[in-house]
Amino acid sequence: MLDQERAEGGNRAILVHMDIYDEAHRENLSEFKELVLSSGAEIMTITTTSRQKADPRYFIGSGKAKEIAELVKVHEADLVLFNHQLAASQERNLERLIECRVLDRTGLILDIFAQRARSFEGKLQVELAQLKHLSTRLVRGWTHLERQKGGIGLRGPGETQLETDRRLLNVRIKQINKRLEKVKKQREQGRQSRQKAEIATVSLVGYTNAGKSSLFNVLSEDEVYVQDQLFATLDPTLRRVDLARDVSVILADTVGFIRHLPHDLVNAFRSTLQETAEAQLLLHVIDSADENRDANIEEVDKVLAQIGADKIPCIHIMNKVDLTGVQPRMDYADDGSVKRIWLSVESGKGIELLRQTLIDLFREQMVEGVLSLPPADARLRAKLFEIGAIRNEQIDEDGRFLLQISISRRDLDQFESHEQFPLESMLS
């Protein structure tokens, strides 16, 4: 995210990557290059270094920082991108030495999110994350922060420009939170109506660029934007999918995850990710051909735990088997449930295994049959209509209601308990 008072330059970038021996803070260089290309920047050169731990002043050593300053002049670069999260003081010190804009990994991801957001809610969430990130970096690159306001009409207790900027940021953050709260209530109403209609939600999750949106398109027969780039899909997309005549689900495509996803972004998108947290099933789409697939799975699991979705039943969708030579198949857990499905969205091989698994899974949760009721039980008939359990109705020659029933096990138990009526045993 670039400071407000700097003139915008071009996108000629120098990339800086440091190998840190601390595994918790180590980053992937190839993934960083994908991030940079996804942002639209032009990579002029990549410089790497290694240290036991980060330098408190420049993150990298002072000698390496001076070397980067020379590279900026040679390549006429507009910005320097670090594949790491920098402290505000480190960014400020680097910019003073290099005399060029410096952006860390978090700032780069925020910038990409800002480009990708299309919906009103998505734009608000990105702006909220950007403002929270900026609030810790107000001192960076500003030349007027120590000046007191003064003059006619402005005298009083005095307020530094920094305090003014921080106050304005806080005001804007409060405004965005209020708007997001309204959007959240609207989204909650949609969720409640789907729950009332007893339509299960299946949420697609996974590392960015694993093939979630492509799978979404195949299952929903839709045309959600798909591109071979990180964070191609940002705003959540929901579609009703009729898997079979008697089985329908809501399919949700959400934002892709990435290693060290900025905490502010996870918090900002928490309401969007609530679709995932309240889903009945997660399909964790995995690029089975990626050499870092195990680490990517671990990163996705971390974010799912953050949003409280780690207890939801999950099937691993091992995508891109066409690149590995693995034949489409299903792996089972010890309890007999489907644990993994190996398939290729690109070639379509194995898709029917997934589709049939979903049909079998959600059909098991429904109790179906025909119920015959005399006219005197019209109140029971009305109750069944009220909970959406009646698929079809006919009246026989004796005036009895012949009701085709399809009801979830949960609603069946509640109905029998409340009405004291043995509905399941009455079905034929």
C-alpha positions in Angstrom: 0.0 0.0 0.0 1.5 3.3 -1.1 1.6 6.4 1.0 -1.0 9.1 0.2 1.4 12.0 -0.2 3.9 10.3 -2.6 3.5 10.8 -6.3 2.6 7.6 -7.9 5.4 6.1 -10.0 5.6 3.2 -12.4 5.8 -0.5 -11.6 9.5 -1.3 -12.2 10.3 -3.4 -9.2 13.4 -4.8 -7.5 12.6 -8.0 -5.5 14.4 -8.7 -2.2 14.4 -12.2 -0.7 16.2 -13.2 2.4 16.7 -16.8 3.5 16.1 -16.9 7.2 17.0 -20.0 9.2 13.9 -19.5 11.3 11.3 -21.8 9.6 8.4 -19.8 11.0 9.4 -16.7 9.1 10.8 -18.3 5.9 9.1 -17.4 2.7 8.9 -19.0 -0.7 10.6 -17.1 -3.5 8.8 -18.6 -6.5 5.4 -17.8 -4.8 6.7 -14.3 -4.2 7.4 -13.8 -7.9 3.9 -15.0 -8.7 2.5 -12.5 -6.2 4.5 -9.7 -7.8 3.4 -10.6 -11.4 -0.2 -10.8 -10.1 0.1 -7.3 -8.9 1.1 -6.0 -12.4 4.6 -5.0 -11.4 7.6 -5.5 -13.8 10.5 -7.5 -12.2 13.8 -5.7 -13.0 16.0 -8.0 -10.9 15.9 -10.2 -7.9 18.5 -9.9 -5.1 18.8 -12.5 -2.4 20.7 -12.8 0.9 20.7 -14.9 4.0 21.0 -14.2 7.7 20.6 -16.0 11.0 18.0 -13.4 12.0 16.6 -10.1 10.7 18.6 -6.9 11.2 16.5 -4.6 13.5 17.4 -1.4 11.5 17.1 -2.5 7.9 15.8 -6.1 8.2 18.7 -7.0 5.8 22.3 -5.9 6.6 23.4 -2.3 6.0 25.8 -3.5 3.3 23.0 -5.2 1.4 20.8 -2.2 1.8 23.4 0.0 0.1 23.7 -2.6 -2.6 20.0 -2.3 -3.3 20.3 1.5 -3.4 22.8 1.0 -6.3 20.5 -1.4 -8.0 17.6 1.1 -7.8 19.8 3.7 -9.7 21.0 1.2 -12.3 17.6 -0.2 -13.1 15.7 3.1 -12.6 13.3 1.2 -10.3 10.2 2.7 -8.9 9.8 0.5 -5.9 11.6 -2.2 -3.9 9.5 -5.2 -2.8 10.4 -7.4 0.2 9.3 -11.0 0.5 8.9 -10.5 4.2 6.9 -8.6 6.7 8.8 -5.4 7.7 8.3 -3.3 10.8 7.3 0.3 10.1 10.6 1.6 11.3 12.5 -0.8 9.0 10.5 0.5 6.0 11.2 4.0 7.0 14.9 3.4 7.4 15.1 1.6 4.1 13.3 4.3 2.2 15.6 7.0 3.6 18.7 5.1 2.5 17.4 3.8 -0.8 15.4 6.9 -1.7 12.7 4.7 -3.3 9.3 3.3 -2.2 9.6 0.2 -0.2 6.7 -2.3 0.1 6.7 -5.5 2.2 4.8 -8.7 1.6 1.8 -7.6 3.5 1.5 -4.3 1.6 1.8 -6.2 -1.7 -1.0 -8.7 -0.8 -3.2 -5.8 0.3 -2.5 -4.0 -3.0 -3.5 -7.2 -5.0 -6.7 -7.6 -2.9 -7.5 -3.9 -3.7 -7.2 -4.6 -7.4 -9.3 -7.8 -7.3 -12.2 -6.6 -5.1 -15.4 -6.2 -7.1 -18.3 -6.2 -4.7 -19.2 -3.4 -2.4 -18.5 -5.7 0.6 -15.2 -6.8 -0.8 -14.0 -3.2 -1.4 -15.0 -2.2 2.1 -13.1 -5.2 3.6 -10.0 -4.5 1.7 -10.1 -0.8 2.6 -10.5 -1.7 6.3 -7.4 -4.0 6.1 -5.5 -1.3 4.3 -6.4 1.4 6.9 -5.4 -0.8 9.8 -2.1 -1.5 8.1 -1.6 2.2 7.4 -2.4 3.2 11.0 0.9 1.5 12.1 2.9 3.3 9.4 1.7 6.9 9.5 5.2 8.1 10.3 6.5 6.7 7.1 7.5 9.2 4.4 5.7 12.2 5.9 7.6 15.4 6.3 5.1 17.5 8.2 4.2 15.4 11.2 5.9 17.4 13.9 4.2 20.7 12.9 1.5 22.0 15.3 -1.7 23.4 13.8 -2.0 27.1 14.5 -3.2 30.4 13.3 -6.5 32.2 13.3 -9.4 29.9 14.1 -7.1 27.0 14.7 -5.6 27.8 18.1 -6.4 25.6 21.1 -4.8 22.6 22.7 -2.8 21.9 19.6 -2.8 18.8 17.5 0.1 17.4 15.5 -0.6 16.4 11.9 0.1 12.8 12.9 -2.6 12.9 15.5 -5.0 14.4 13.0 -4.2 11.7 10.4 -4.7 9.0 13.0 -8.0 10.5 14.2 -9.3 10.6 10.6 -8.2 7.0 10.0 -10.1 5.9 13.2 -13.2 7.8 12.0 -13.1 6.1 8.6 -12.5 2.7 10.2 -15.6 3.2 12.4 -17.6 4.1 9.3 -16.5 1.0 7.4 -17.2 -1.2 10.3 -20.8 0.1 10.5 -21.4 -0.5 6.8 -19.9 -4.0 7.0 -22.2 -4.7 10.0 -25.2 -3.9 7.7 -23.9 -6.1 5.0 -23.2 -8.9 7.5 -26.8 -8.8 8.7 -28.0 -9.1 5.1 -25.7 -12.0 4.5 -26.9 -13.6 7.8 -30.6 -13.3 6.6 -29.6 -15.1 3.4 -28.0 -17.9 5.5 -31.1 -18.2 7.7 -33.4 -18.5 4.7 -31.2 -21.2 3.2 -31.1 -23.1 6.5 -34.9 -22.8 6.7 -35.2 -24.3 3.3 -32.8 -27.0 4.4 -30.3 -26.5 1.6 -26.8 -27.6 2.7 -23.8 -25.4 2.0 -20.7 -26.9 0.5 -17.7 -24.5 0.7 -14.7 -24.7 -1.6 -11.5 -23.7 0.3 -7.8 -24.1 -0.6 -4.5 -22.5 -1.3 -4.8 -19.8 -4.0 -4.4 -21.0 -7.6 -5.2 -24.6 -6.6 -8.2 -24.8 -9.0 -11.2 -23.8 -6.7 -12.9 -21.6 -9.2 -12.4 -24.0 -12.0 -14.1 -26.8 -9.9 -16.8 -24.4 -9.0 -17.5 -23.7 -12.7 -17.7 -27.4 -13.5 -20.0 -28.3 -10.6 -22.3 -25.3 -11.0 -22.0 -25.1 -14.8 -21.3 -21.4 -14.3 -18.6 -19.1 -15.6 -16.9 -17.6 -12.6 -13.7 -15.7 -13.5 -10.7 -18.1 -13.7 -7.1 -17.0 -14.3 -3.8 -18.6 -13.7 -2.8 -16.0 -11.1 -2.9 -15.6 -7.3 -6.1 -14.3 -5.8 -8.0 -14.4 -9.2 -11.2 -14.8 -7.1 -11.6 -12.5 -4.2 -15.4 -11.9 -3.7 -17.4 -15.0 -2.6 -19.7 -16.6 -5.1 -22.7 -18.7 -4.1 -24.8 -20.8 -6.5 -27.5 -23.4 -6.0 -26.4 -26.7 -7.6 -28.9 -29.5 -8.4 -26.7 -32.6 -8.1 -29.7 -34.9 -8.6 -33.5 -34.6 -8.8 -33.8 -34.8 -5.0 -30.4 -33.4 -3.9 -29.5 -29.7 -4.1 -26.7 -27.8 -2.3 -25.4 -24.3 -2.1 -21.9 -24.2 -3.5 -19.7 -21.4 -2.1 -16.4 -20.3 -3.8 -14.3 -18.2 -1.4 -11.0 -16.3 -1.5 -7.8 -18.5 -1.8 -5.4 -18.7 1.2 -1.7 -18.1 1.1 1.3 -18.6 3.4 1.4 -15.9 6.1 -1.9 -14.3 5.0 -2.0 -10.9 6.7 -3.8 -11.1 10.0 -5.8 -7.9 9.2 -7.1 -9.5 6.0 -8.3 -12.6 7.8 -10.1 -10.4 10.3 -11.5 -8.1 7.6 -12.8 -11.1 5.6 -14.2 -12.9 8.6 -17.8 -12.2 7.7 -17.2 -13.4 4.1 -15.5 -16.5 5.4 -18.4 -17.1 7.7 -20.0 -18.9 4.7 -17.2 -21.4 5.2 -17.5 -21.5 9.0 -21.2 -22.4 8.8 -21.0 -24.8 5.9 -22.0 -28.5 6.3 -19.1 -29.7 4.2 -15.7 -28.3 3.1 -14.1 -29.3 -0.1 -10.4 -28.5 0.3 -9.0 -28.2 -3.2 -5.3 -29.1 -3.4 -2.9 -28.8 -6.3 -1.5 -32.4 -6.1 1.2 -31.5 -8.5 2.7 -28.8 -6.4 5.9 -29.7 -4.6 4.8 -27.6 -1.6 1.4 -29.2 -1.4 1.9 -30.4 2.2 3.0 -27.0 3.4 0.0 -25.4 1.5 -2.4 -27.8 3.2 -1.0 -26.8 6.6 -1.4 -23.1 5.8 -5.1 -23.6 4.8 -5.7 -25.6 8.0 -4.3 -22.7 10.0 -6.7 -20.2 8.5 -9.7 -22.6 8.9 -8.8 -22.9 12.6 -8.7 -19.1 12.9 -12.2 -18.7 11.6 -13.6 -21.7 13.6 -14.1 -24.0 10.6 -11.6 -26.7 11.6 -14.3 -29.0 13.0 -16.4 -29.1 9.9 -16.3 -32.4 7.9 -13.8 -32.0 5.1 -12.9 -33.9 1.9 -9.5 -33.3 0.3 -9.9 -32.8 -3.5 -6.5 -33.7 -5.0 -6.7 -31.8 -8.2 -4.5 -31.8 -11.3 -3.9 -35.6 -11.4 -3.4 -35.1 -15.2 0.0 -33.6 -14.3 1.0 -36.4 -12.0 -0.2 -39.5 -13.8 -2.3 -40.6 -10.8 -5.6 -42.3 -11.8 -8.8 -40.8 -10.4 -9.8 -42.6 -7.2 -11.3 -42.2 -3.7 -9.4 -42.8 -0.4 -11.4 -43.7 2.7 -10.9 -42.9 6.4 -11.1 -45.6 9.0 -14.8 -44.9 9.7 -15.6 -45.6 6.0 -16.1 -41.9 5.1 -14.5 -40.4 2.0 -11.2 -38.8 2.9 -9.7 -37.8 -0.5 -10.8 -37.7 -4.1 -8.2 -37.7 -6.8 -9.4 -35.9 -10.0 -8.6 -33.4 -12.7 -10.8 -30.4 -13.2 -9.0 -29.6 -16.5 -9.7 -33.0 -18.1 -12.9 -33.8 -16.2 -11.5 -37.2 -15.0 -12.8 -38.1 -11.5 -15.5 -35.3 -11.4 -18.3 -37.9 -11.4 -16.7 -39.5 -8.3 -17.0 -36.2 -6.5 -20.5 -35.6 -7.8 -21.7 -39.0 -6.7 -20.0 -38.6 -3.3 -21.9 -35.4 -2.7 -25.2 -37.0 -3.8 -24.7 -40.0 -1.5 -23.6 -37.8 1.4 -26.5 -35.4 1.4 -29.2 -37.9 0.3 -28.4 -39.9 3.5 -29.4 -37.0 5.6 -32.9 -36.9 4.2 -35.9 -39.0 5.2 -38.4 -39.5 2.4 -41.7 -41.3 1.8 -45.5 -40.8 1.3 -47.7 -39.9 4.2 -51.5 -40.4 4.1 -53.5 -38.1 6.4 -57.3 -37.8 6.9 -58.9 -34.4 6.5 -59.1 -34.1 10.2 -55.3 -33.8 10.4 -55.2 -30.6 8.3 -53.2 -28.9 11.1 -50.4 -31.5 10.8 -50.4 -31.0 7.1 -50.1 -27.2 7.6 -47.1 -27.8 9.9 -45.4 -30.0 7.4 -45.9 -27.3 4.7 -44.6 -24.7 7.1 -41.2 -26.5 7.6 -40.9 -27.2 3.8 -41.2 -31.0 4.2 -43.8 -31.5 1.5 -42.6 -32.0 -2.1 -45.9 -32.9 -3.7 -49.5 -33.4 -2.6 -52.5 -35.3 -4.0 -56.0 -36.1 -2.7 -57.3 -39.6 -3.1 -60.9 -40.7 -3.7 -61.6 -40.9 0.1 -60.5 -37.3 0.6 -57.2 -38.2 2.3 -54.1 -36.1 1.8 -51.3 -38.1 0.1 -48.2 -36.1 0.9 -44.8 -36.8 -0.6 -42.4 -36.1 2.3 -38.7 -35.1 2.1 -37.3 -34.0 5.4 -33.9 -33.8 7.1 -33.2 -36.0 10.0 -32.7 -33.0 12.3 -36.1 -31.5 11.3 -37.8 -34.9 11.6 -36.6 -35.3 15.2 -37.8 -31.8 16.1 -41.2 -32.3 14.4 -41.8 -35.7 16.1 -40.8 -34.3 19.5 -42.9 -31.2 19.2 -46.0 -32.7 17.6 -45.8 -36.0 19.4 -46.5 -37.6 16.0 -44.5 -40.7 14.8 -43.9 -39.3 11.3 -41.2 -41.7 10.2 -43.1 -44.8 11.1 -46.1 -43.5 9.2 -44.2 -43.1 5.9 -44.7 -45.6 3.2 
